[in-house]
Amino acid sequence: MKSTKLFSLLSSGAVALMMLGTSVSSVHSQAATPAATSAAPVKYCTPDIAVANQKAGYFIPVISKGFAFQFWQVVKQGVYQAAQDCGVGVDYVGPADETMVNDQLDMLSTALARKPSAIVFAALDTKAALPLLQQAQTAKIPIIAFDSGVANDIPVATAATDNSKAAALAADKMAELIGGSGEVAIIAHDQVSATGIGRRDGFVNEIKAKYPNITIVDIQYPAGGNVLPSDDAAKAVIAAHPNLKGIFGTNEGTAEGTVQAVTELKLAPGKLVVIGYDSGKIQMDAIKSGLESGAITQNPYGIGYLSVEAAVKVLNGVAVTKTIDTGFFWYDKNNINDPAIALLLYQ
């Protein structure tokens, strides 16, 4: 990924989208116009606030889910831009991939030992992280969750996509594209994180509630939601269900793995409806070629930026909302090049 070029693009036009802070789940059409329900709020950190924060010496470790996908690199850019704007120190870390729960817990333990001003945390396993989060609470270290929520009230705020609503939109698109009936499957990136559970259940519940003629025949959980195990999982599902009409991949890796399976099996474009999540070059090329029908894009830069900004607000005694909805959009070959969508995609 050409990160310098992408950072420049995001840190200008995309900041406006980032600051919407409202759900765009109503954007079901192929139009790319953001449908904010309220005016974009003004960025909190001014130069004077940044100077005051520098004098206070605030330090905020940011612990992500990993570095296996480009999504996290874009989140990182948002984190560092917010740190620069707000005059705070940050350290962005994460395990090599999203299977390494123990490695992430070690990073959280190390962060606590440094007695930081606050911690920004994206949990791989919300239950496993609980004892360390309780230590943070006892030490009066504010926790801001991002991307993946934590299944308790310890985080002061959570900056994330409404994954349940986003996956429901993916289900609606799947139903539309397969004609309202038939067999579909899910290749899910995990079953323990809030994102994995929210995307799986959001899709499943929407299908059950609205589309009685669609059957979800299988849900697979390839290791870490990575590409190669997702490729194998998709091939197995396709072989086991010859009447399968569609697959929903719940993250970048599962979507890319499904596209790879479709390519290796030499299925004709349109033979199997593939709907993905996030972006990346493989997905974007597949959508343009017709191998993938479309995907849900989040706002990774905004997730990173707004999570650090929320931590700074808490440290400055400013009230924050419990949930910071960073929004989502549907994109396909018809709107992938629209400027409002392009700002949220990465290669």
Order of alpha helices (4+ residues) and beta strands (2+ residues): alpha-alpha-alpha-beta-alpha-beta-alpha-beta-alpha-beta-beta-alpha-beta-alpha-beta-alpha-beta-alpha-beta-alpha-beta-alpha-beta-beta-alpha
